[in-house]
Amino acid sequence: MGTKKIVEPEVLKALVNEEQTLSQIAEAIRKAAVTTSTYTFSPATRSIFVAENLDPVVKLIVPTATPIRNLLPRKTGRGQATAWKKLTSKLHYGPTGTGTVVTFADGGTPQETTQTYSVVTAAYKLLGRKVSVGLLHVAASKDYLPVEDELIRIKTLEVMLGEEELIINGDSDADSNAFDGLLKQITTNSGTAALLTASGISVYDQTIFEAGGGATHLFLGPRQARALSDELQQSGSIQRIIVSDQTGAVAYQKVSAIVSAVTGKIIQLVTSRYMGKWAILGQIKSDAGENYVEMEDLIPLIKMDVPTTSFAKDSFVVEATVLKLIAEPYWYKIGGLAT
């Protein structure tokens, strides 16, 4: 039987039309061109022709949660500052109240009492980040992922995280551009402890109850969330093992809420990375839904384009807001906690 050289045109044509032969050729080229130990093409000059497999969305591997900011009610503000009246005298009869009975005789006149009010004012404070992107960079990324959009996303998270920290630790005495946070505004009730306990929280809640409120939320750090779980587990108050028919036993350690021994209300636990050595117990809303603490926004969190004389596009991610602790006696701060 005669043979033909592989380089002859009719032989090459027959081979390249066979699927198996084509796959073998492709595999041979791949092995010859790629150095698998370094994941670069060999020779290296070939790498310039290969598109970079880069995900356009930046993966955020840093803390981004703002649980307290997300929880607080928000309302629209007006003017240069917000102001509200606080009733500071108690209304019940007794030595610590009005001291005046509510009874009166037939044909008589009910007795009149007076109350004490105070006016609280708080100026709106600006929070923000600047975003500046060169116009050449904008043009180069328009068909990929607009670089400005990605930067706005990251800077918005920066502002939200900054607000979360200010809600807890803001101090206008230390920074005149900051609003006062909960730790600064809570002045009536405070205490110290090394580790939080369920019974200790009820003691703090009793103080709030005697002032007229009843705690609904506890802001705490991760170490104190662990301390509550450990204390309740050791006392047998919680079961930390869940039995599953398919996967066996699953350990469960999270305590999301406790019931106040004083009021019977469920106190939600909110863990924030920025509580540090502090915990804050308080009532966010009244039983009727009235806000006892709120954020008041003169400018909601927005992106604003601003003029520039450079070859760039400048924007501000900004908000103007303030924290209003309306029912301050219904809040309690606990310091000196282990971290």
N, C-alpha and C positions, 0 to 999 in steps of 0.2 A: 504494500500500500504506500502510495507516495505521501510525502510530507511537504508542508509549506512553512516558510519562516513566519514568525509572529508579526514581524514588521511589515509584511505585505498588506496592502490596503484592505483587501477583501477579508483577511483574517481579523484584523483589528476591528473592522466594522461588525463582524459577527460576535466578537467578544464583548464589545461595549454595549451591545443590545441585550446581553444576558444579565438579569438582575443580580444573580449570585456573584458574577464577576465584578460588577460595579461595586457591590458592597465590600468585596475583598480589597479592591483598589482604594476605596475610601478609608478602610481600616488601616491599610498600609501607610497611606499619607498621614493619617492622624498620629500613628505611632512614631513616624519619622519626624513630624513637625513639632510635637509637644514633649516637653520634659515634665513628666508627671510629678517629680519630686518638688519642683518649684512652681508649677502651674503657670509657666510662661512659655511662649513659643520659642523654638530653637531653629534658626538663630534668633536672637532677641529683637532684631530689626523688624521681624514680621509682626511683633506685638502692636506696632503702631496702627495696623490696619484693623484691629479688633476693637469693637465697641466695648466700653467699660460697663460691666453689669452692676451698676450702682443704683440702688433704690433711691428715688428722689425724695422720699419722705424720711426725715430724720427720726431715728428711733430714740425715744426719750427714755433713758435709763436712770433718771434722777427723780426725786420725789416730786409729784405733781398734785397730790390730793389736797383739797381745801375743805374738809368736812364741816368746820364751824362756819366758814363763810357761806357755804351752800345751805346751811340750816337756818340762818337768821333771816327774819322777814325783811323786806326792802320796801321803801316808799319813795315817792318823788318829792324832792325838796324845792324850796323857793327862796329867793333873796340871797344875802351874803352869809347868813347864819341861820341855824334852827334854834327855836326856843320852845320850852314847854313848862307847864306848871306842875309842881309835885305837892300833893297833900302830905304833910309831914306829921300832923297830929292824929292820934287814934280816935276812932268813933265809938268804941264800946264804952259801956259804963264800968267804972272801977277806978282804983287808985292810979293806974297807968293810963286810963282813958279820959273821958270827959269829966268824970266825977259828978255827973248830974243825972238823976234818975229820969226815966222816960215816962213815969206815971204822973197823973194829975187828977184832981177831983172833978166831979161833975159840976159844970158851971164855971170851972176854972180855966186856966190858960196853960198850955204846954210850956215848959221852960225852954229858953233859948240858949244855944251854945255857939261858940265861935271856933273856927278851925284855923290852923296855921298852914300857910302855903309858902313855897319858895319857887322862884323862877330860875330855870337852868338854861343857859345858852351855850351853843357850841358852833364854832365856825367850820365851814366845809373845808376839807383838805384835799389837795391834788395828789394823785398817785399816777405814775406813768412811766413809760419807757419810750425812747426815740428809736425809730427804724430809719436807716439811711441806706439806700441801694443805688449804686452807680447805674446810669442808664444803659451803659454798654452791657452790664451784667443782666439787666432786665431784658434787653433784646436777645441776648444769647440764650436765655432760659425760657423764652416764651413758648417754645414748642415742646418743652420737657415738663418741668413743673415750675411755675412762676416763683422765682426766688423770694419775691416780696411776700407772697402768701405764706410761705414756710416761716419766714422771719416773724410775720405778724402773729402766727400761731404760737411761736415760742415766747415772744414778748408778752402776749396776752396772759400766758401761764405765769410769767414772771410777776406781772402786776397782781394777779389773783393770789399768788403765794405771798407777796408782800402784804396784801390786805389781810390775809389769814394771820400773819405774824403781828400786824398792828392791832387787830381785834383782840388779841391776847395781851400783847406787851407794849402797845403804843403809849408813849409818854411825851406830851407836848412840852414838858419842862426840859427834857433831854434833847428834843428835836422840835423846834417851833413849827415845822411844816407837817408834823404828825398829829393825828387825832389821838385822844386818850383811849386806851384799850380797857378791857374788863378789869385787869389787875389794878389799874390806876383808879378807875371809877368806883370800884367796890371798896367802901371805907367803913361801913357799919359792922359787918360780920367777917371775922377772919380767925384762923386757927392754924396749928401746926401738927404735923404727924410725920412719921417715917414711912408707914405703909397704910394705904386705905383699907378699911374693913366695912362690911355691910352694916354692922351695928354702929360704927362711927359715923357713917353717912346719915343714918337715921337720927343721930344726935344733932348733926348739923342741920338736918331738915326740920328738927323740932324748933330750932331757933327761927328758921324761916317761917314755920307754921305759926309761931307765937306772934310774929310780926304781921301776919295776915296772908301769907302765901303758902306755897307748897311746891317743892322742887319737882321739875320734870326732866331735867337733863344734867348730866355730870360730864364735864370736859376734863380729860385726863391724858397723861402720857402713856406710852406703851409699857413702861415698867410697872405702873400702878394698875393697868389693865390686867397684867399678869398676877399682881399681888391679890387682886380681888378673886381671880379664878382659883388661885392656890388656896386662899382662905376658905372659899365656899366648897371646894373639893375636899379639903381636909376635914371640914365639919360635916361632910356628907350631905350638904345641901344641894349639890349638883351631881349628876352622873356623867362621867366623862367618857364612857365607852358605849358606842352604839353598835349593835349586832346586825350585820347584814347577811342575808341568806347566800349571796353570791360572792362577796368579797371578804367575809369574815368580820372581825371587830375593827371599828374605826374609832380613833380617839377624838374626842370633841372637847376643846378647851375654852372656847369663846363664851364669855358672859356679855350679852348684849344689853341687858337691862336687869334692874333689881326692883323690888317692891318696897316702898317706904313703910317702915313699921309705924310711922306716925299718921300718915295721910292715906295709906293704901294705894297711892298713885304709883304708876310705873315710871321709874327714872331711867331714861335711856342713857347708855354710856357712849360717849363720842370720843374716840381716840385721835389726838392730833400730835404730829411730830414736834410741835412748837410749844408744848405746855411746859417742858423742862421740869423743874422741881415743884411745879404748882398743879393744883386741881381746882376747878371752879364748879360749884353746885348752884343751880338756880332755876327759875321758872321763866320760860320764854314767853308764854302767853297765859292769860287768865282762863278760867274755865269757860268764860263767855266768848273767848277768841280775841280779846284785846291784847295788843302787843305790849309786853313788859320790857322788851329790848328789841331794837331794830336798827338797820342801816338806812340812813336817809341820803339819797343820791341827788345832788344838784345836776351832775352830768353822769349819766350811766356809762358803763364801760364801753368805749367806742374807739374806733380808729379814725383819726383826723389827718387829712393831708394838709401839709403846711408849705408855704412858699420857701424857695431856696434859690440862691444865686449860683450854686455849683451844678455841675453836670451829674445830678443825682435826683432821686425821688425821695423826699423826706416825709415821714409820717410820725404821728404820736399815737401810742396806745395809752389812753388816759381815762380817768374818772375823777369826779369830785364828790366826796362822800364824807360821812361822819357817823360814828357809833353813838347811839342814844340808849343809855341805860336808864329807863324810865322808872322802873320799880326797884330801885337800888337795895332797899331792905330785904328784898326777896332773893338776894344772892349772897353766896358765901365763898370765900377763897381760902384754900388750905395750902400752906407753904411748907418748906423744909422736907419735901418728899424725896425719897430715894429715886435716883435715875439709873 
